[in-house]
Amino acid sequence: MAAPLLLQAYRACATLVAPLAQHLTKPKITNQGIDPKRLCERQGKATQPRPAGALMWFHAASVGESLSILRLIEHLATADPAGSFLITSGTATSARILAKRLPPRCTHQFAPLDSAVYVRRFLNHWQPDQAVFIESELWPTLILASHARGIPLALLNARISDKTAARWSRAPRAARALLGVFRLIHCQDKRTAEYFQALGAPQAAAGTNLKSLAGPLPYDAAALSEMQNSLAARPLWLASSTHQGEETTVLAAHKALLRSHPDLLLVLVPRHPERATEIKKLIQAQGLVLAQRSAKAPIEDNTQVYLADTLGETGLWYALSPLTFLGGSLVPVGGHNPYEPAQTASALLHGPLYANFAQGYGALQRAGASLEISDAASLAASLQGLLDSPKALKRQRSRARAFAAAQNTALDEIGAALRKALSCSAPEQIQSENEQP
């Protein structure tokens, strides 16, 4: 069956622009310390050999999506001691972090750009036996070319924005052709499942968000001990994954809190550490005493803000701090993963803008494990209440811990559903790649 004209047109356009996209990708990868030799992976040229035996391929976009599947891969590896795993992603940051955290029998490569030539080259080398796409990584050429080869496909932790769903609804044949190839569509919330069903994917169903099952972020135990010793019994709170516009609110709240808690320390972790110079100026403009982690500056008795502008240490800060404000929730970026601080029993505060994790934040609030704030005044007031009441803080931390622990039972269910869907008898496959976009 020929693909809809829209997908055929997409294939032609994607192939034409792929060389330009490869050129634009180069600095984004090499400027972050990735070996330039790996650039060819974006053209489907492998830099690692294919392992012998069965290979399950997971494709994710960036850091959060990639990390969300590591525990699932470990779970699947235990059930299949002979199998191997491939993770593809598109960002340098994900490559750097995964290099430190890959489970045994697991390889990382950059995903090929969505050109028919690059995808064919990628599939010819890796020949995956099964393929699992994560969240919103719906690349038509990659997906339909894999399906054409008879590779069983699943979509895990699917999510879709209102705007994207509206666009797909204007191309129903293309949506059905793309979503129909997945044997399993596991959605992270009911809203996404209803969108996919309306687009012609009756197999879509809501389930547990994979990011709730990832477990605590790793950290260096020696670094945690060193930080705890340097702080002694000093109170602190964490502002994690902040975006432009949020640091102003965080710093205003901190200044207000210093009036009643003069020894309080704020650990400020920007979502993008490259913004450190900009944030440093904001801190200094507020007249606050700063220490910067990337400069290896120690925390002194008079340090009021510790700017943690390094990559890969978020787990350390969650383990250190009993109180966390999670950014991306006061500006319209959709929020960030609330399960990570919950895994370390850090009491959670957040803004009202968390569409990407609506189900998780809603459940946390119902469990009494998080507090929603809207501005500097409400942030300061909520923090003040928890700082002044050890019993209230302990209660909220216990609720966060219980909430995180309750999610773990879903891992077995997801693993079993995935194995069943990808190992059952295949439906009729499209035989010719020439029919694909």
C-alpha positions, 0 to 999 in steps of 0.5 A, spaced: 500 500 500 502 506 497 504 511 503 499 518 503 501 523 498 503 528 504 508 523 507 511 522 500 512 529 500 515 529 506 520 524 504 522 528 498 523 534 502 527 531 508 532 527 503 533 534 500 534 538 506 538 532 510 545 535 508 544 542 510 541 539 517 547 535 518 551 541 517 547 545 522 548 539 527 556 539 527 557 545 532 551 543 536 555 536 537 563 538 537 562 544 541 560 540 547 566 535 546 563 530 542 569 526 538 568 529 531 568 522 528 561 521 531 558 526 526 557 521 521 552 517 525 547 522 523 548 520 516 547 513 518 554 511 518 555 506 525 561 507 529 560 501 533 559 494 530 553 491 531 553 486 537 551 478 535 544 476 537 538 479 538 538 487 538 532 491 541 533 498 539 530 504 543 530 511 540 529 517 544 530 525 543 534 528 548 537 527 556 530 526 559 527 521 554 534 517 554 534 516 562 527 514 562 528 508 559 535 506 562 531 502 568 527 499 563 532 496 559 536 493 565 529 490 567 529 487 560 536 485 560 535 481 566 529 477 563 533 476 557 541 475 559 543 474 551 540 480 548 543 487 546 540 494 546 541 500 542 539 507 544 539 512 539 538 520 541 539 526 537 543 531 542 550 532 545 548 532 552 544 526 552 551 522 549 555 525 554 551 523 560 549 516 557 556 515 556 557 514 564 550 511 565 549 505 559 547 499 562 551 492 560 550 490 553 548 497 551 550 501 545 549 509 544 549 512 537 546 518 534 540 517 531 540 518 523 537 524 520 530 523 517 533 522 510 531 515 506 539 514 504 541 515 512 535 511 514 537 505 510 544 505 511 543 505 519 538 499 518 542 496 514 548 496 519 544 495 525 538 490 523 534 491 529 530 485 531 525 490 535 524 498 535 521 502 541 520 509 540 520 514 546 515 520 547 514 524 541 519 522 536 515 520 530 520 521 525 516 518 519 522 516 514 525 512 520 518 509 523 516 507 516 522 504 513 523 500 519 516 497 519 517 496 511 523 491 514 518 487 518 521 490 525 516 490 530 515 497 533 512 500 539 511 507 542 512 508 549 511 514 554 507 517 548 505 525 549 503 530 544 501 537 545 494 540 543 498 544 537 501 538 534 494 534 535 491 539 531 496 539 526 495 531 525 488 532 525 488 536 518 492 530 515 488 524 518 490 519 512 498 520 514 496 520 521 493 513 521 499 511 516 504 513 521 501 511 528 498 504 525 504 501 524 505 501 532 503 494 535 503 498 542 502 505 544 503 506 551 501 514 553 503 517 559 497 520 560 489 520 558 489 526 554 495 523 549 491 517 549 485 520 547 488 524 542 491 518 539 485 514 538 482 520 535 487 520 530 486 513 528 490 509 533 485 505 537 491 501 540 493 507 544 492 507 552 494 511 558 499 508 563 504 510 568 509 515 566 516 512 564 520 518 568 516 516 574 520 509 574 527 511 572 529 511 580 533 516 583 538 520 579 546 517 580 551 521 584 558 521 587 557 519 594 564 522 596 561 529 593 555 528 597 559 527 603 564 533 602 558 538 601 554 535 607 561 536 611 562 543 608 554 545 610 554 542 617 547 543 619 546 549 615 539 550 612 538 550 604 533 549 599 534 547 591 532 551 585 533 546 579 532 546 572 531 554 572 529 557 565 530 565 563 525 569 567 525 564 573 531 566 576 529 573 578 523 570 582 527 565 585 532 570 587 527 575 590 524 569 594 531 567 597 532 575 599 526 575 603 527 568 606 534 571 608 531 576 613 528 570 617 533 565 616 540 569 615 544 562 614 540 559 609 543 557 602 540 557 595 543 552 591 541 554 584 541 549 578 540 552 571 537 548 566 542 550 561 549 551 564 551 555 559 547 561 561 551 561 568 554 568 566 547 571 565 545 568 572 551 570 575 550 577 573 543 577 576 545 574 583 550 580 583 545 585 582 541 583 588 547 584 592 548 576 594 554 573 596 556 568 590 560 561 589 560 558 583 561 550 582 564 551 575 570 555 578 571 550 584 569 556 589 568 553 596 562 554 600 564 559 605 560 561 611 557 568 608 555 564 601 548 565 600 547 562 593 551 556 590 551 557 582 551 549 580 553 550 573 555 543 571 552 538 567 550 531 570 550 533 578 543 534 578 542 527 582 547 530 587 543 536 589 536 532 590 540 528 594 543 534 598 537 538 599 530 537 603 527 542 599 526 543 591 523 548 587 523 545 580 523 550 574 520 550 567 514 551 571 513 559 571 515 559 564 511 556 558 516 550 557 511 545 560 515 543 566 520 538 568 520 531 571 517 531 578 519 524 579 526 525 580 526 530 586 520 525 589 525 519 588 530 522 594 524 525 598 525 532 597 519 536 598 517 539 591 514 546 590 513 548 583 509 553 578 502 552 575 505 551 568 507 543 567 503 541 561 508 536 559 507 532 566 500 534 568 498 527 570 504 526 575 504 533 578 496 532 579 498 526 582 503 529 587 498 534 589 493 529 591 498 525 595 500 532 599 507 531 596 508 538 592 506 545 593 504 550 587 506 557 587 505 562 582 510 568 584 516 570 589 511 572 594 508 565 594 514 561 593 517 565 599 511 563 604 511 556 602 518 555 603 518 559 610 512 554 612 516 548 611 523 551 614 519 553 620 515 547 621 520 541 621 514 536 622 510 539 616 517 538 612 518 531 614 511 530 612 511 532 605 518 529 604 515 522 607 509 523 602 514 524 596 518 518 598 511 514 598 509 517 592 515 515 588 515 508 591 508 506 589 510 507 581 515 502 581 510 496 581 508 499 574 515 497 571 513 489 571 507 491 567 510 495 562 516 490 561 511 484 560 506 488 555 512 490 551 515 483 550 508 481 549 507 486 543 514 485 540 514 478 540 507 476 538 506 474 530 507 480 526 501 483 522 501 484 515 508 488 513 509 493 507 514 489 503 517 495 499 521 501 502 520 504 495 512 505 498 515 508 504 516 516 505 
